[in-house]
Amino acid sequence: MKLIDSILTQAAGMAVVRRDIHAHPELCFEEQRTADVVAAKLTEWGIPIHRGLGTTGVVGIVHGRDGGKSGKAIGLRADIDALPMQEFNTFAHKSQHAGKMHACGHDGHTAMLLAAAQHFAKHRDFDGTVYLIFQPAEEGGGGAREMIADGLFKQFPMDAVFGMHNWPGMPVGTFAASTGPVMASSNDFRIVIHGKGSHAAMPNNGIDPVPVACQMVQAFQTIISRNKKPVDAGVISVTMIHTGEAVNVVPDSCEIRGTARTFTFEVLDLIEQRMKDIAEHTCAAFGATCEFHFRRNYPPTVNHPAETAFVREVLTEIVGAEQVWNQEPTMGAEDFSFMLQERPGCYLFIGNGEGAHRAGYEGGGHDVGPCMLHNPHYDFNDDLIPLGATFWVRTVEQWMARVAAGAAA
């Protein structure tokens, strides 16, 4: 690996910052302390900042050696929020706030971008401007959407935008980047079936919503197996069914909730319409009625071809071609998708390792291992900080160099 020496030298100090953020997790749009830490570091290094986009977002503005006169700019994004879950780790930097945890590595994403910022403050080996985007509320709050709505791309015009996420189980030193959809859209549904309550011993006097719900849940899977094309990806998962209060009472209503995921809007349109049809007609067949609610949250995360090819070239120079993998698309979702709808760019993945970085903390047993994202035993691997920061710096330097070469030609 070809790491930047100055970043490697400062890595231990940046790991301290990362662990401090990990110990003080904050949820969607509540990341005031985290934003203060980011803003203080950038200000300490002489980097101008803008605060308040998306409520708690921070944008650092770094002009290159030309003072930004070229007018060319790119954005680098890190998410800063935590998850509403209890941490089970016992190491010194475990969460100090019950029910809140950095279980997705956003503390590490923030540290990698801060490490790059620290380097940029002293080594501005490029012409143009880089915007360091520290985004709140990725975990369900749509912080990217809110920063855009507050004027992110209008106040800070940029030609491309890049984001990066750690991935447990991938070895340290590996990356993955692929063109096209790499993460799915995230959507949720809520269906309330209205029947007619009765004594459970005399169900003929009522309209039982429970068998209606059972029929409906089974029928939803025929959308996946019989309505969409077999080559198109789609998932419908019913994750909650709530009904009833007593064993001898046929309930008056039943509520179904869950999620639907796709890589394209065409498949999503199909799923939403067919679910609505099935819900309404199934209820009608049983003499019941229903309320159908379908909410579209995050769109698919779709990487742009030219920017992804560029990213793979930068990665190859840093870690070698054999360490740059193709990313298998995942049905997980990511609100960086909103940024990729507005600007060309690429969302890539950096290997978080097989879990060896955690062995010294936990001491064995089920706690040792890669621990996938959103696991109560997860922890970001600090060895990634200099590697991720090196990638950010080389991305800026080489992007700006290509732009300058193209202009000269």
N, C-alpha and C positions, 0 to 999 in steps of 0.2 A: 504494500500500500504506500502511495506517495502522499504522505500527510504534510501539511504546512507546519514548519518548525515552530513558528511563533504561536500558532494555535495549540500545538501539542504542549508547549511550555506552560500555557495558561489553563490547560485542561483541568488540573486538579482544583484550581480555584473556582472554575465554572461548575464542577461537580458539587462543590459546597453550595453554590447558588441553587442548583437543581434540587438538592436534597432539602434545602430550606423551603422551596416551593412545594415539594412533595409533602412536607410536614404540615403545610398550611393550605390545604385544598379549598377551593371555592367553586361554587356551582354557577350555572348559567346566569350571566349578567350580574353576578355578585362578586366578580373577580377584582375587587378594589385593591386589596393588598398585593395581589400578583401584579396588577397593572402598575402599582406604585414601585414595586421592585424593578420591573422592566424599565419604567421611565427613569428611575434613579440611576440605573446602570448606563443607559444611553446618554443621559445628561452628563454623568461623570466622565464619559469618553468624548464629550463634545459633539454628540450627534443631536441635531434638532429633532423635536418630537411634536406630534399632534395627538391629542387625547379626546376621547368622547364618542368616536364613531362606534355605533353598535353598543352604546352605553359605556362600556369599559374597555374598548379597543385602544390600542396604542400603535401609532405609525411612526417609525424612525425614518428620517430623510438623510441619505448619504449621497453627496455629490462626489463624483470622481475628480481626477486631477484637472479636468477642464471646468470644474465648477458647475457641471451639469449643462453647459452651453450647447452641447450637441442636441439636446432635446429628447434623446433616447432614454428610455427607462424601463426597468422590469421590477416586478414585485416578488418578494419571497415571503411566504406565509407560515406562521406557526400558531397552533391553537393553544389556549391557556387555561381552559376550564377543567374541572374535575367531575367525577360521577357521584350520584347520591347512593353510595353503598358503603358498608362497613369494611374497614381494612383488617385483615387477619395477621399481617406481618408483625414481627416483634423487634425489628431492628431500630436503631436510634432515631432514624428519620421517618418513622411511621407517622401516619396522620394523627394530628392532635385534635381533630374535630370528629366526633362520633357521627357516623352516617355519611361521611364525605371522604373520598379517596381518589388519588390520581392512579386509576387502574387502567388507563389507556395510554399513558406515556406522554401526555401533553406537557408535563413538567420537563421531560427530556427534549421535546420538540422546541420548547421555549429556550432551553439552555443551548441547544445547537445553534439556533439563530442568534442568540446573544453572543456566543463565541465568535460567530462570523462577524457580528457588528463590532466586537472588540478589535478584531483584525482590521476591518475596514477603517476604523478610526485612525489607524496609524499607517495603513498601506492602501492607498487609493489608486491602485494600478489599473485604472480603467477610465474611459471617458463616458460620461452619462450620469444617470441617477439610479440608485437602487432604493426601493421603498421596502422597509422591514415591517411587515404586517403581523402584529400580535393580536390575534382574533379571539374574542370571547365566544362562549355559548355554542360550541360545535355539538355538544352532546344533547341534541334535541331542541335547542333554542334557535337554530338557524342564524347564528351570529354573523356568518358570511353574508347572508341575505340582508341582515340589518345594517352591516357596515356599508354595503353597496347602496342601500336605500338612503343612508345618511350622506352619500356623496363620495365614497372611497375612490372610484375611478374618475370622477369629475374633478375632485380636488387634487388627486395624484394620478395624472394620466400615465399609463404604462402600456408598453407594447406587448408584454407577455407576463404571465404569472405562474409561479411554481410552488408546489406544496410537497411535503414529505411526511410519511408516517412510519413508525417502527413496526416490525412484524416479528413476534416471538416464534421461535422454531427455525427461522432462517439464520444461518451462521453469521457471526460478526464478520464484516468484510464483504458481505454480499449485498446486492441491491436488486430490485426488480422494477422494470418499467415497460409498459406495453401500450401500443396505440389502441384507441377505441374505448369501449366501456370497461372499466376496471372495478367499479363498485355500482351497486344497484340503486334504483330509486327506493325511497322509504315512504310508505303510505300506511295509514291505519283506518280501520273501519269499526263502526259501532252500529249494531242492528238490535232494535228493541221489538220483540214480538208481543203483540197484545192479544191475549186470549180471553177466557172467562173463567174465573176461579170457581171451584166447587169442592165438595167433600171428596176425598180421594177414594172413598168406598162407592161413590156414585158419580164417576167421571162423565157419564152420559149427560149430566146436568150442566156441564161446562164445556169449554174449549181449551184443551190442555196445550200450552205453548211448548212443553218439553219435547214431545215427539216431532213437533214442527221444527224445533231447533236441530234435532238429530238429523232429520231429513235434509235440512238446509246445509249443515256442515258437510255431510257426505256428498251432496250435489255440487258444492263448491269445487271439490277436487276434479270433477269432470270438466271444469273449465280448463284446468291444466292438462288433463289427459286427452280431451276430446275437442276442445274449441280452439286453443292456440296451436300454432304449428309446432310439431315435435322438436324442430331445430331452434325454436325461440325459448329463451329462459324465462321462467316465471315461478313464483312461489306464493301460495296462499296458506297462511298459518292461522288457524283459530286458536287463540291462546287463553281465552277466558270465556266461561259460560256461567252467568250468575242468575239464579232463580230460587224461589221457594224459601219458606221459613219454618215449615213443620212437615213431618213425615205423613200426616193424614190430610194434607190440604193440597189440592191441585192449584198451583200458583196462577195468578192473574196475568203475569208477564214473564218474559225471559229475555235476558240481554246477552248478546254475543259480541265479542271483541277480538281483534287480531290484526295482523299485518299482511300486506301484499308487497312483493318486490319484483321489479322487472329491470331490464337493461334498456328498454325502448319505450317511448310514449305510446306507440301503436299497440303493443301488448298490454300496456297499462290501461289504455282506453277500453280495450276488449274486456279485460278482467273487471273493471269497474261496472261496465254496462251489463255484463252477464251476471255478476253478483247481484246487482239490483233487480234484474229480471227474475232470477231464481228466488230471491228473498220475497219479492212481492207475489209471485205466482204460487210459490209453495204455501205462503200464508193464506192466499185466497182458496187454495184447494182444501184447506183444513177449516175454513171459515174464520180465520184469524186475520189480523192486519199487522202492519209493521212500519217502523220508522227506519229508514236507511240513511246512514251517514258515512261518507267516504272522504277522507282528508288526505290530500297530497302534501307530503312534507318536504323531502329532499329529492331533487331530480337525479337521474343517473350521473355518475362521475365519468365523463368521457374525455380521454386524452386526445390532444391534437397531434396529427402525424409528424409534422416538421419539428415541433417542440420536443416530442418524445424521442425522435431520432437524435436530436441534439443532446438531450439528457444522456442517452445511452453512450454517445461518444465521449462526453465529459467523464462519465463513470468508468468507461473503459480505460481512460488515461490514468485514473486514480487507482483502480483495483484490478484491472485486467479484464479482458473480454469474458473469461470463463466465470467470473464472479458477478457478471451482469445478467440476471435471469429475465425470462419473460414472466409477467405477472398473471397468474391465473385469476380471472375475475371472481369476485366474491359478492355474495348477496348482502353483505353489510353495506351501510350507506355512509355518506360523508358530505358535509355541506360545502366543501371546497368546490363541489359541483356547480354552485351558483356562480363562483368566480370564473370557472371554465366556460360558462354560458356567455359571459361578458367579454372575456379576453382569451386568446389562445394560450395554451400552457400544458403542463404535465404534472400529474400527481404520481409520485413514486414511493417505493417502499424500501426501508433500510433494515437489514437483519438485526434483530435484538438478541440473537444467540439462543443457545439450547438450555440456558438456565444456570450455567456454572457460576455466573456472577452473583447468584442468589444463595449458593451453597454455604458460604461463610456466614450469611445472615441467619439462615433458618436451621441449619444443623442436621438436615436429613429428612427422611420420610416423604410424605406426600407434598411437602412444601418445596422440595427441590424439583426443578424442571423449568421448561420455558414459560409456563403459566400464560395461557392465552389472554388476550385483552379482555378486560372487564372481569377478571378473576380476582378474588379478595387477597390472593397471595402474590399478585403481579408486582414487579418493580422494573423500572427502566434501567438499561445497562449503561452505566456511565462511560464505558469504553467507546460508545458511539459518538460522544460529544465532539472529539477532534475530527473524526471521520465525516460526520454530517456537516460540521462547520467548513471543512475543507471543500466538500462538494458545493456548498453555497458560494464560497468565494470563487472557486474555479468556474462555476456557472455564470456568475456576473462578469468575470474577466473575459471569458471566451465568448459570451453572448455579445458584449459590447465590442470586442475585437472583430467579430463577424459583421456586425452592423457597420462598423467603420470601413471594413474592407469592401462591403457591398456598396457603400456610398461612394468610395473612391473609384470603384469600377464603373 
